[in-house]
Amino acid sequence: MGYGLPAAIAAAIARPNRPVIALAGDGGFAMTMSELETAVRERARVVAIVFDNERYGTIWDHQEQRGAGELATDLGPIDFAAAARAFGANGVRVERDEEFEPALRDALAYAGPTVIHLLLDRRWVSIDRLLEPPEA
């Protein structure tokens, strides 16, 4: 956990003319988001997409499947876009599906690091596991 951003920064520095995108959950991203300072200092053109359901979703899912209940997997709300801006990077908050594509296009055109903070329903654990069907 937490490897996505540092690896993406290294890739962006090694190949500055290629687009680099890191995908991370909120818990993993929070573990290494201080590396945004490195990305800003090195002018790394990296886009970090942070999927935020306010929990360590995969760990929670494994605990749930084993009947262990919920043990220390909740995370408080973190404004990752604001944190990115505090580091000197571009930070964008995406709350609706239709906001994502323009945010990604802008991030890929930006001359430095960008964090796209995607707010998710807490029931969303992974691409193949939604805890309850969303209400219409």
N, C-alpha and C positions, 0 to 999 in steps of 0.2 A: 504494500500500500504506500502511496505517496510518490511512487517512482515516475509517474507520467510527466509532471512539469519539469523536473530536472533533466530527464532524458530528452524532452522536446527542446529545452533550451540548448543542450549540447548539440542536438541535430541542427537547430537553426544557426548556431555559430559555425558548425562544420560546413553547412550548405546554405549560405545566406540568400541564395537566389531561388530557393525552393520553399513552397509553403509548408509549414509545420503546424500540426494541430495535436494538442494533448487532450485526451478524454479522461475525466476524473470524477469520482464521486466527491461529495462534500467532505467526508471524513478524510479520505486520502489526500485531497487537495490541501486541506487545512494543515496536514502534517508537514508539508514542504512549501507552503505559499510564500514563505520568507525568501525563497529563491527568485521571486519576482524582482527583488532588488538587483540580483545578478542580471536578469533579463533586461532590465532598464539600463543598467550601467553598460552592458555589452551591446545594447541596441539590437537585441535578438528579436527577429520578427516571428513571434510564436503566438498562436491562439490557443488559449486554454478554455475548454468547454467544461463547466462544472455543473454536474447533475445534483441538485440539492433537494433531498427529501428529509433533511434534518435528522439523519440517523446513519449509523454504520449499517447500511442496508444488507449487504451480503452476510456480515456476521450475524445480524439479527435473524436473517432467513435461515442460516445454519442452526442457530439456537432453536428457532421455532420448529424446524423439521425434526430436531432431536427431542422435542418436548421440554427443553430447558427453560422456556419462558424468555422474557426480555431481561437481559442482564447487561447493564452499562452500555447500551447501544444508542441511546438518544443523544442527539446533539442540539445545542441551542441554535437559535437563528443567527447566522453570520451573513452580513452583507458583503459578499465576495467582490462585487463590482466596486463598492466604496473602498474596500481594502486595496484593490488593484490601483485605484486612483491615488490612494495614500502612498503607495510605493512609487508612483510616477508613471504607471502603466495606464492604458485605456481600460475602462471597466464599463460593462454594459449589463443591465438587468433585463432578462426576458421572462415575461409572465404569461404570454399567449403564443400559441404555435405560429401564428402569422407574423410575429415579430422576429422569429429566429432567422429566416433566410436573409433579410436585410442586415441584421446584426452580423451574421457570418460574412457576408460580402464586404461590409465596411471593415470588419476586423482583418480580413485578408488583404485589404488595400492599405491598411494602416502601416506606418513606417516603424512601428515598435511593437512591444508585447500588448496583447489584449486578453482580458478575461471576460468570457460570456457566462454569466450566472443564470442558469436555467432553474426556475422554481418548479418543483414537481409536487404532486399530491403525495402525502406521506404513505399512502397505500402502495405506491409504485416502488417496488423493491428492485426489480431487474427487468431486462427486456422481455423475459419469458415468464415473469411472475408478477401478477397484479393481485393484491390481497383480496380485493372485492371489486366487482364490476363498478366502473364509475357511474354515477347517477346522471341521467340525461338532463 
